[in-house]
Structures are given as structure tokens and as C-alpha cells.
Amino acid sequence: MAGIARRTGRTPAQVLLRWSLQHGLVVVAKSTHRDRIHENAQIHDFTLSAEDMAELDALDRTGGTDRALEAKWW
């Protein structure tokens, strides 16, 4: 992920937020720091390539979201 952040000139947080956006996920980024809030909002002026998306998708070790639902975490 750090490589993608360097290639795109973004932070790792921005890359993950953009990955979520491109997958159609709703994410609420939280921070109490004004600069991070501003930084997190700067994800609408770039897109991740199909290769970048595939690289990030490959980080999934659960085999899909269904495993995350096997047990209550709350």
C-alpha cells in the first residue's frame, strides 16, 4: 500500500479511502485533527488504476467479507 501511496503522491489513508470509494463503500473517516480531516477529504481528484485496485484487493486475507460476519464483533 505504501508503494501505491508514493506512486500516486497521496497518503496511505487517502489511498484506502479512495479504494473504498471506488468499491462503492461508505466510509466515515474520523479525526480530531483539522489537517487530517482536510487531507481525508482530498480523495475526489484522483482514481486508482485497475492494477492498484487489484493489489489492494489482494491484501484481503479473509477470502471475502462473509468470514467477517461469522462471529459478532460488537
NUMIZA-927414 format. One record per residue: x, y, z of N, C-alpha, C, O in turn; residue number from 1. Coordinates in nm, 4 decimals, decimal comma. Layout:
% residues N
+----------+----------+----------+----------+----------+----------+----------+----------+----------+----------+----------+----------+-----+
:     n_px :     n_py :     n_pz :    ca_px :    ca_py :    ca_pz :     c_px :     c_py :     c_pz :     o_px :     o_py :     o_pz :  nr :
+----------+----------+----------+----------+----------+----------+----------+----------+----------+----------+----------+----------+-----+
:        X :        Y :        Z :        X :        Y :        Z :        X :        Y :        Z :        X :        Y :        Z : NUM :
...
+----------+----------+----------+----------+----------+----------+----------+----------+----------+----------+----------+----------+-----+
//
This chain:
% residues 74
+----------+----------+----------+----------+----------+----------+----------+----------+----------+----------+----------+----------+-----+
:     n_px :     n_py :     n_pz :    ca_px :    ca_py :    ca_pz :     c_px :     c_py :     c_pz :     o_px :     o_py :     o_pz :  nr :
+----------+----------+----------+----------+----------+----------+----------+----------+----------+----------+----------+----------+-----+
:   0,0820 :  -0,1181 :   0,0000 :   0,0000 :   0,0000 :   0,0000 :   0,0870 :   0,1252 :   0,0000 :   0,0527 :   0,2251 :  -0,0633 :   1 :
:   0,1989 :   0,1198 :   0,0706 :   0,2867 :   0,2362 :   0,0754 :   0,3390 :   0,2701 :  -0,0639 :   0,3576 :   0,3872 :  -0,0970 :   2 :
:   0,3626 :   0,1675 :  -0,1451 :   0,4084 :   0,1909 :  -0,2818 :   0,3048 :   0,2629 :  -0,3651 :   0,3386 :   0,3516 :  -0,4435 :   3 :
:   0,1806 :   0,2262 :  -0,3493 :   0,0718 :   0,2928 :  -0,4217 :   0,0620 :   0,4378 :  -0,3763 :   0,0428 :   0,5281 :  -0,4578 :   4 :
:   0,0751 :   0,4597 :  -0,2457 :   0,0692 :   0,5964 :  -0,1929 :   0,1815 :   0,6808 :  -0,2520 :   0,1592 :   0,7952 :  -0,2914 :   5 :
:   0,3012 :   0,6253 :  -0,2582 :   0,4137 :   0,7000 :  -0,3165 :   0,3894 :   0,7287 :  -0,4649 :   0,4104 :   0,8408 :  -0,5111 :   6 :
:   0,3450 :   0,6267 :  -0,5391 :   0,3221 :   0,6442 :  -0,6833 :   0,2159 :   0,7490 :  -0,7132 :   0,2266 :   0,8231 :  -0,8109 :   7 :
:   0,1136 :   0,7550 :  -0,6288 :   0,0040 :   0,8486 :  -0,6526 :   0,0264 :   0,9840 :  -0,5858 :  -0,0483 :   1,0788 :  -0,6100 :   8 :
:   0,1290 :   0,9926 :  -0,5024 :   0,1545 :   1,1174 :  -0,4311 :   0,0514 :   1,1447 :  -0,3235 :   0,0220 :   1,2603 :  -0,2930 :   9 :
:  -0,0033 :   1,0399 :  -0,2664 :  -0,1064 :   1,0501 :  -0,1626 :  -0,0601 :   0,9815 :  -0,0364 :   0,0436 :   0,9151 :  -0,0352 :  10 :
:  -0,1365 :   0,9973 :   0,0693 :  -0,1061 :   0,9267 :   0,1936 :  -0,1704 :   0,7884 :   0,1883 :  -0,2640 :   0,7669 :   0,1114 :  11 :
:  -0,1210 :   0,6938 :   0,2696 :  -0,1855 :   0,5633 :   0,2756 :  -0,3341 :   0,5738 :   0,3124 :  -0,4165 :   0,4988 :   0,2601 :  12 :
:  -0,3677 :   0,6660 :   0,4017 :  -0,5087 :   0,6833 :   0,4393 :  -0,5923 :   0,7270 :   0,3190 :  -0,7030 :   0,6770 :   0,2991 :  13 :
:  -0,5404 :   0,8192 :   0,2394 :  -0,6133 :   0,8639 :   0,1204 :  -0,6304 :   0,7494 :   0,0213 :  -0,7353 :   0,7366 :  -0,0419 :  14 :
:  -0,5283 :   0,6669 :   0,0078 :  -0,5376 :   0,5523 :  -0,0840 :  -0,6474 :   0,4571 :  -0,0383 :  -0,7277 :   0,4120 :  -0,1200 :  15 :
:  -0,6521 :   0,4258 :   0,0906 :  -0,7552 :   0,3345 :   0,1401 :  -0,8949 :   0,3949 :   0,1298 :  -0,9911 :   0,3250 :   0,0979 :  16 :
:  -0,9057 :   0,5231 :   0,1565 :  -1,0355 :   0,5887 :   0,1416 :  -1,0797 :   0,5862 :  -0,0045 :  -1,1969 :   0,5620 :  -0,0336 :  17 :
:  -0,9866 :   0,6112 :  -0,0964 :  -1,0196 :   0,6093 :  -0,2392 :  -1,0561 :   0,4685 :  -0,2841 :  -1,1491 :   0,4511 :  -0,3627 :  18 :
:  -0,9835 :   0,3669 :  -0,2347 :  -1,0137 :   0,2268 :  -0,2657 :  -1,1579 :   0,1957 :  -0,2241 :  -1,2333 :   0,1335 :  -0,2990 :  19 :
:  -1,1946 :   0,2400 :  -0,1038 :  -1,3314 :   0,2173 :  -0,0544 :  -1,4333 :   0,2861 :  -0,1438 :  -1,5356 :   0,2272 :  -0,1787 :  20 :
:  -1,4058 :   0,4097 :  -0,1807 :  -1,4961 :   0,4858 :  -0,2667 :  -1,5152 :   0,4158 :  -0,4018 :  -1,6273 :   0,4047 :  -0,4515 :  21 :
:  -1,4053 :   0,3691 :  -0,4602 :  -1,4143 :   0,3039 :  -0,5903 :  -1,4861 :   0,1696 :  -0,5826 :  -1,5345 :   0,1198 :  -0,6843 :  22 :
:  -1,4937 :   0,1104 :  -0,4639 :  -1,5704 :  -0,0132 :  -0,4443 :  -1,7150 :   0,0165 :  -0,4053 :  -1,7937 :  -0,0756 :  -0,3833 :  23 :
:  -1,7498 :   0,1440 :  -0,3969 :  -1,8864 :   0,1809 :  -0,3627 :  -1,9182 :   0,1661 :  -0,2148 :  -2,0350 :   0,1564 :  -0,1772 :  24 :
:  -1,8164 :   0,1642 :  -0,1311 :  -1,8367 :   0,1513 :   0,0123 :  -1,8522 :   0,2890 :   0,0754 :  -1,7961 :   0,3876 :   0,0275 :  25 :
:  -1,9272 :   0,2937 :   0,1808 :  -1,9436 :   0,4175 :   0,2553 :  -1,8487 :   0,4121 :   0,3743 :  -1,8527 :   0,3187 :   0,4544 :  26 :
:  -1,7644 :   0,5124 :   0,3846 :  -1,6665 :   0,5184 :   0,4931 :  -1,6776 :   0,6539 :   0,5601 :  -1,6871 :   0,7572 :   0,4938 :  27 :
:  -1,6764 :   0,6521 :   0,6912 :  -1,6749 :   0,7761 :   0,7666 :  -1,5370 :   0,7869 :   0,8305 :  -1,5071 :   0,7183 :   0,9282 :  28 :
:  -1,4545 :   0,8728 :   0,7748 :  -1,3198 :   0,8925 :   0,8287 :  -1,3294 :   0,9834 :   0,9502 :  -1,3973 :   1,0859 :   0,9460 :  29 :
:  -1,2622 :   0,9466 :   1,0575 :  -1,2700 :   1,0225 :   1,1808 :  -1,1326 :   1,0748 :   1,2189 :  -1,0327 :   1,0032 :   1,2115 :  30 :
:  -1,1295 :   1,1979 :   1,2589 :  -1,0082 :   1,2569 :   1,3131 :  -1,0468 :   1,3812 :   1,3919 :  -1,1472 :   1,4465 :   1,3635 :  31 :
:  -0,9667 :   1,4115 :   1,4892 :  -0,9871 :   1,5350 :   1,5644 :  -0,8885 :   1,6418 :   1,5199 :  -0,8900 :   1,7538 :   1,5710 :  32 :
:  -0,8028 :   1,6070 :   1,4248 :  -0,7014 :   1,6993 :   1,3753 :  -0,7473 :   1,7637 :   1,2446 :  -0,7750 :   1,6951 :   1,1462 :  33 :
:  -0,7547 :   1,8943 :   1,2456 :  -0,8042 :   1,9698 :   1,1298 :  -0,7287 :   1,9332 :   1,0016 :  -0,7916 :   1,9170 :   0,8970 :  34 :
:  -0,5960 :   1,9197 :   1,0069 :  -0,5192 :   1,8895 :   0,8864 :  -0,5503 :   1,7507 :   0,8320 :  -0,5521 :   1,7309 :   0,7106 :  35 :
:  -0,5746 :   1,6548 :   0,9200 :  -0,6099 :   1,5202 :   0,8732 :  -0,7507 :   1,5169 :   0,8153 :  -0,7756 :   1,4463 :   0,7176 :  36 :
:  -0,8412 :   1,5908 :   0,8731 :  -0,9769 :   1,5985 :   0,8196 :  -0,9720 :   1,6536 :   0,6779 :  -1,0366 :   1,6001 :   0,5878 :  37 :
:  -0,8964 :   1,7593 :   0,6584 :  -0,8805 :   1,8183 :   0,5256 :  -0,8144 :   1,7184 :   0,4302 :  -0,8591 :   1,7014 :   0,3168 :  38 :
:  -0,7096 :   1,6535 :   0,4760 :  -0,6379 :   1,5550 :   0,3947 :  -0,7302 :   1,4409 :   0,3534 :  -0,7292 :   1,3994 :   0,2375 :  39 :
:  -0,8096 :   1,3902 :   0,4466 :  -0,9010 :   1,2793 :   0,4169 :  -1,0068 :   1,3176 :   0,3147 :  -1,0585 :   1,2312 :   0,2439 :  40 :
:  -1,0391 :   1,4442 :   0,3062 :  -1,1399 :   1,4896 :   0,2099 :  -1,0841 :   1,5023 :   0,0684 :  -1,1606 :   1,5155 :  -0,0272 :  41 :
:  -0,9539 :   1,4984 :   0,0542 :  -0,8905 :   1,5179 :  -0,0774 :  -0,8759 :   1,3855 :  -0,1517 :  -0,7648 :   1,3472 :  -0,1885 :  42 :
:  -0,9866 :   1,3156 :  -0,1739 :  -0,9814 :   1,1860 :  -0,2421 :  -1,0659 :   1,1830 :  -0,3691 :  -1,0801 :   1,0786 :  -0,4328 :  43 :
:  -1,1210 :   1,2967 :  -0,4049 :  -1,2099 :   1,3007 :  -0,5213 :  -1,1417 :   1,3508 :  -0,6479 :  -1,2053 :   1,3607 :  -0,7528 :  44 :
:  -1,0139 :   1,3821 :  -0,6390 :  -0,9449 :   1,4352 :  -0,7567 :  -0,8421 :   1,3378 :  -0,8146 :  -0,7537 :   1,3774 :  -0,8906 :  45 :
:  -0,8546 :   1,2108 :  -0,7781 :  -0,7690 :   1,1086 :  -0,8377 :  -0,8423 :   0,9749 :  -0,8351 :  -0,9377 :   0,9573 :  -0,7593 :  46 :
:  -0,7984 :   0,8826 :  -0,9166 :  -0,8530 :   0,7473 :  -0,9150 :  -0,7367 :   0,6489 :  -0,9098 :  -0,6260 :   0,6779 :  -0,9553 :  47 :
:  -0,7642 :   0,5342 :  -0,8542 :  -0,6651 :   0,4271 :  -0,8518 :  -0,6812 :   0,3436 :  -0,9785 :  -0,7928 :   0,3186 :  -1,0240 :  48 :
:  -0,5700 :   0,3015 :  -1,0337 :  -0,5741 :   0,2197 :  -1,1547 :  -0,6286 :   0,0811 :  -1,1213 :  -0,6373 :   0,0427 :  -1,0046 :  49 :
:  -0,6646 :   0,0077 :  -1,2247 :  -0,7129 :  -0,1293 :  -1,2055 :  -0,6052 :  -0,2142 :  -1,1382 :  -0,6361 :  -0,3010 :  -1,0565 :  50 :
:  -0,4798 :  -0,1891 :  -1,1724 :  -0,3695 :  -0,2633 :  -1,1107 :  -0,3567 :  -0,2305 :  -0,9624 :  -0,3346 :  -0,3194 :  -0,8802 :  51 :
:  -0,3709 :  -0,1017 :  -0,9285 :  -0,3651 :  -0,0613 :  -0,7881 :  -0,4807 :  -0,1227 :  -0,7100 :  -0,4623 :  -0,1711 :  -0,5984 :  52 :
:  -0,5984 :  -0,1206 :  -0,7684 :  -0,7152 :  -0,1796 :  -0,7021 :  -0,6934 :  -0,3286 :  -0,6786 :  -0,7239 :  -0,3795 :  -0,5707 :  53 :
:  -0,6410 :  -0,3988 :  -0,7786 :  -0,6161 :  -0,5421 :  -0,7654 :  -0,5120 :  -0,5693 :  -0,6571 :  -0,5254 :  -0,6650 :  -0,5808 :  54 :
:  -0,4085 :  -0,4858 :  -0,6501 :  -0,3054 :  -0,5023 :  -0,5472 :  -0,3644 :  -0,4858 :  -0,4081 :  -0,3314 :  -0,5618 :  -0,3170 :  55 :
:  -0,4509 :  -0,3877 :  -0,3914 :  -0,5143 :  -0,3666 :  -0,2614 :  -0,6149 :  -0,4768 :  -0,2312 :  -0,6242 :  -0,5225 :  -0,1173 :  56 :
:  -0,6898 :  -0,5198 :  -0,3316 :  -0,7849 :  -0,6298 :  -0,3112 :  -0,7130 :  -0,7560 :  -0,2648 :  -0,7670 :  -0,8327 :  -0,1850 :  57 :
:  -0,5909 :  -0,7777 :  -0,3146 :  -0,5142 :  -0,8973 :  -0,2800 :  -0,4690 :  -0,8986 :  -0,1334 :  -0,4247 :  -1,0022 :  -0,0839 :  58 :
:  -0,4793 :  -0,7865 :  -0,0645 :  -0,4423 :  -0,7811 :   0,0763 :  -0,5438 :  -0,8526 :   0,1646 :  -0,5143 :  -0,8826 :   0,2803 :  59 :
:  -0,6625 :  -0,8802 :   0,1122 :  -0,7680 :  -0,9475 :   0,1874 :  -0,7228 :  -1,0887 :   0,2251 :  -0,6912 :  -1,1697 :   0,1380 :  60 :
:  -0,7200 :  -1,1165 :   0,3517 :  -0,6814 :  -1,2493 :   0,3998 :  -0,8024 :  -1,3315 :   0,4452 :  -0,7872 :  -1,4456 :   0,4888 :  61 :
:  -0,9223 :  -1,2736 :   0,4348 :  -1,0416 :  -1,3435 :   0,4822 :  -1,1088 :  -1,4250 :   0,3728 :  -1,1956 :  -1,5075 :   0,4011 :  62 :
:  -1,0691 :  -1,4024 :   0,2484 :  -1,1360 :  -1,4717 :   0,1397 :  -1,2704 :  -1,4087 :   0,1067 :  -1,3482 :  -1,4663 :   0,0306 :  63 :
:  -1,2984 :  -1,2946 :   0,1610 :  -1,4246 :  -1,2262 :   0,1357 :  -1,4868 :  -1,1785 :   0,2655 :  -1,4464 :  -1,2198 :   0,3742 :  64 :
:  -1,5834 :  -1,0931 :   0,2530 :  -1,6430 :  -1,0332 :   0,3722 :  -1,7307 :  -1,1296 :   0,4502 :  -1,7630 :  -1,1028 :   0,5659 :  65 :
:  -1,7703 :  -1,2416 :   0,3895 :  -1,8572 :  -1,3335 :   0,4616 :  -1,7898 :  -1,3892 :   0,5875 :  -1,8584 :  -1,4173 :   0,6858 :  66 :
:  -1,6582 :  -1,4054 :   0,5867 :  -1,5894 :  -1,4545 :   0,7069 :  -1,5964 :  -1,3526 :   0,8188 :  -1,5975 :  -1,3895 :   0,9363 :  67 :
:  -1,6011 :  -1,2261 :   0,7844 :  -1,6081 :  -1,1227 :   0,8873 :  -1,7427 :  -1,1278 :   0,9599 :  -1,7560 :  -1,0744 :   1,0700 :  68 :
:  -1,8408 :  -1,1909 :   0,8991 :  -1,9740 :  -1,1964 :   0,9586 :  -1,9979 :  -1,3247 :   1,0364 :  -2,1075 :  -1,3436 :   1,0892 :  69 :
:  -1,8975 :  -1,4156 :   1,0458 :  -1,9150 :  -1,5421 :   1,1141 :  -1,9417 :  -1,5258 :   1,2638 :  -2,0174 :  -1,6025 :   1,3233 :  70 :
:  -1,8793 :  -1,4264 :   1,3225 :  -1,8960 :  -1,4059 :   1,4672 :  -1,9204 :  -1,2583 :   1,4932 :  -1,8638 :  -1,1717 :   1,4265 :  71 :
:  -2,0035 :  -1,2319 :   1,5887 :  -2,0286 :  -1,0928 :   1,6256 :  -1,9040 :  -1,0337 :   1,6846 :  -1,8382 :  -1,0964 :   1,7677 :  72 :
:  -1,8708 :  -0,9147 :   1,6432 :  -1,7539 :  -0,8450 :   1,6953 :  -1,7940 :  -0,7307 :   1,7875 :  -1,7082 :  -0,6631 :   1,8442 :  73 :
:  -1,9211 :  -0,7098 :   1,8020 :  -1,9659 :  -0,5995 :   1,8864 :  -2,0183 :  -0,6464 :   2,0178 :  -2,0600 :  -0,5650 :   2,1003 :  74 :
+----------+----------+----------+----------+----------+----------+----------+----------+----------+----------+----------+----------+-----+
//
